[in-house]
């Protein structure tokens, strides 16, 4: 798997953002949960945007 091409990174970055958002969301503190929810939404919308391209 060649990660040097930009197309492959476009597929990985939204998934990493969703994963980080999920981890922050499950940490039981209001600030990290709100940040995690925002990152989840941003990652999901980015993923849908990349899927349609």
N, CA, C and O of each residue as an XYZ file, in Angstrom:
212
protein
N       0.846     -1.176      0.000
C       0.000      0.000      0.000
C       0.890      1.237      0.000
O       1.684      1.444      0.917
N       0.752      2.034     -1.013
C       1.578      3.223     -1.161
C       0.837      4.430     -0.584
O      -0.185      4.854     -1.125
N       1.354      4.978      0.512
C       0.702      6.124      1.151
C       1.217      7.451      0.626
O       0.819      8.508      1.115
N       2.105      7.410     -0.372
C       2.682      8.661     -0.855
C       1.742      9.429     -1.771
O       1.905     10.637     -1.943
N       0.771      8.759     -2.358
C      -0.138      9.474     -3.253
C      -1.206     10.200     -2.444
O      -1.666      9.687     -1.424
N      -1.600     11.381     -2.887
C      -2.594     12.168     -2.134
C      -3.944     11.493     -2.031
O      -4.671     11.743     -1.069
N      -4.308     10.657     -2.972
C      -5.605      9.992     -2.942
C      -5.766      9.067     -1.752
O      -6.850      8.974     -1.177
N      -4.693      8.383     -1.378
C      -4.768      7.476     -0.234
C      -4.900      8.225      1.081
O      -5.633      7.789      1.968
N      -4.210      9.335      1.219
C      -4.323     10.129      2.448
C      -5.702     10.751      2.585
O      -6.188     10.942      3.700
N      -6.336     11.067      1.471
C      -7.690     11.616      1.533
C      -8.671     10.611      2.107
O      -9.704     11.000      2.652
N      -8.370      9.336      1.994
C      -9.249      8.313      2.536
C      -8.964      8.047      4.013
O      -9.864      7.642      4.748
N      -7.739      8.264      4.452
C      -7.351      7.948      5.828
C      -7.680      9.086      6.792
O      -8.116      8.828      7.914
N      -7.484     10.321      6.384
C      -7.627     11.463      7.294
C      -9.016     11.581      7.925
O      -9.090     11.789      9.136
N     -10.123     11.460      7.180
C     -11.429     11.547      7.852
C     -11.645     10.438      8.880
O     -12.261     10.669      9.921
N     -11.147      9.249      8.599
C     -11.289      8.142      9.550
C     -10.532      8.393     10.837
O     -11.016      8.073     11.923
N      -9.346      8.965     10.717
C      -8.552      9.290     11.908
C      -9.265     10.374     12.722
O      -9.290     10.310     13.951
N      -9.834     11.353     12.050
C     -10.561     12.416     12.743
C     -11.779     11.864     13.473
O     -12.070     12.281     14.594
N     -12.483     10.940     12.856
C     -13.635     10.307     13.509
C     -13.179      9.498     14.724
O     -13.831      9.529     15.768
N     -12.080      8.786     14.597
C     -11.561      7.983     15.712
C     -11.148      8.866     16.890
O     -11.482      8.564     18.035
N     -10.432      9.944     16.620
C     -10.018     10.862     17.693
C     -11.244     11.504     18.332
O     -11.301     11.648     19.553
N     -12.222     11.889     17.521
C     -13.454     12.466     18.060
C     -14.193     11.490     18.954
O     -14.737     11.884     19.985
N     -14.220     10.216     18.569
C     -14.893      9.206     19.389
C     -14.188      9.026     20.727
O     -14.837      8.933     21.769
N     -12.867      8.978     20.695
C     -12.107      8.826     21.947
C     -12.355     10.017     22.864
O     -12.555      9.845     24.067
N     -12.343     11.215     22.307
C     -12.603     12.388     23.143
C     -14.042     12.417     23.639
O     -14.312     12.918     24.731
N     -14.961     11.886     22.851
C     -16.367     11.883     23.240
C     -16.627     10.966     24.426
O     -17.469     11.269     25.271
N     -15.905      9.838     24.497
C     -16.177      8.900     25.595
C     -15.456      9.277     26.891
O     -15.750      8.703     27.939
N     -14.523     10.225     26.843
C     -13.885     10.700     28.074
C     -14.930     11.529     28.833
O     -15.486     12.476     28.278
N     -15.200     11.177     30.101
C     -16.319     11.792     30.817
C     -16.015     13.189     31.366
O     -15.941     13.385     32.579
N     -15.845     14.127     30.484
C     -15.660     15.504     30.890
C     -16.375     16.378     29.857
O     -16.251     16.120     28.660
N     -17.109     17.391     30.279
C     -17.937     18.150     29.329
C     -17.155     18.784     28.174
O     -17.619     18.758     27.034
N     -15.995     19.343     28.445
C     -15.254     20.027     27.382
C     -14.758     19.040     26.330
O     -14.862     19.301     25.131
N     -14.221     17.913     26.774
C     -13.722     16.945     25.794
C     -14.867     16.254     25.061
O     -14.724     15.889     23.893
N     -15.996     16.072     25.733
C     -17.138     15.455     25.060
C     -17.685     16.369     23.970
O     -18.046     15.902     22.890
N     -17.746     17.657     24.247
C     -18.221     18.600     23.233
C     -17.243     18.690     22.070
O     -17.658     18.731     20.912
N     -15.955     18.721     22.367
C     -14.944     18.745     21.311
C     -14.990     17.453     20.508
O     -14.879     17.481     19.282
N     -15.151     16.330     21.184
C     -15.235     15.038     20.503
C     -16.443     14.950     19.587
O     -16.347     14.429     18.476
N     -17.579     15.457     20.046
C     -18.779     15.449     19.203
C     -18.575     16.322     17.973
O     -18.995     15.963     16.874
N     -17.933     17.464     18.158
C     -17.644     18.331     17.017
C     -16.705     17.678     16.023
O     -16.902     17.788     14.813
N     -15.678     16.996     16.528
C     -14.749     16.303     15.640
C     -15.431     15.132     14.928
O     -15.140     14.857     13.764
N     -16.340     14.442     15.628
C     -17.091     13.373     14.980
C     -17.920     13.913     13.818
O     -17.929     13.330     12.734
N     -18.607     15.013     14.043
C     -19.421     15.604     12.977
C     -18.560     16.108     11.826
O     -18.907     15.921     10.659
N     -17.448     16.740     12.148
C     -16.545     17.230     11.112
C     -15.962     16.070     10.303
O     -15.906     16.132      9.075
N     -15.533     15.027     10.988
C     -14.985     13.861     10.300
C     -16.018     13.169      9.436
O     -15.717     12.746      8.319
N     -17.239     13.050      9.947
C     -18.293     12.399      9.166
C     -18.641     13.214      7.921
O     -18.824     12.651      6.842
N     -18.733     14.522      8.065
C     -19.051     15.346      6.896
C     -17.904     15.335      5.888
O     -18.136     15.338      4.679
N     -16.669     15.323      6.385
C     -15.507     15.251      5.497
C     -15.499     13.912      4.759
O     -15.186     13.856      3.570
N     -15.844     12.832      5.469
C     -15.884     11.504      4.880
C     -16.930     11.444      3.764
O     -16.662     10.898      2.694
N     -18.116     11.999      4.006
C     -19.167     12.023      2.994
C     -18.739     12.873      1.804
O     -19.010     12.517      0.657
N     -18.075     13.989      2.069
C     -17.573     14.848      0.987
C     -16.556     14.103      0.116
O     -16.616     14.168     -1.111
N     -15.630     13.399      0.758
C     -14.613     12.653      0.014
C     -15.230     11.473     -0.723
O     -14.757     11.097     -1.796
N     -16.282     10.886     -0.159
C     -16.934      9.747     -0.786
C     -17.598     10.168     -2.091
O     -17.591      9.415     -3.065
N     -18.162     11.352     -2.113
C     -18.843     11.846     -3.305
C     -17.909     12.326     -4.406
O     -18.353     12.562     -5.529
N     -16.626     12.474     -4.106
C     -15.687     12.981     -5.098
C     -15.212     11.921     -6.020
O     -14.413     12.193     -6.915
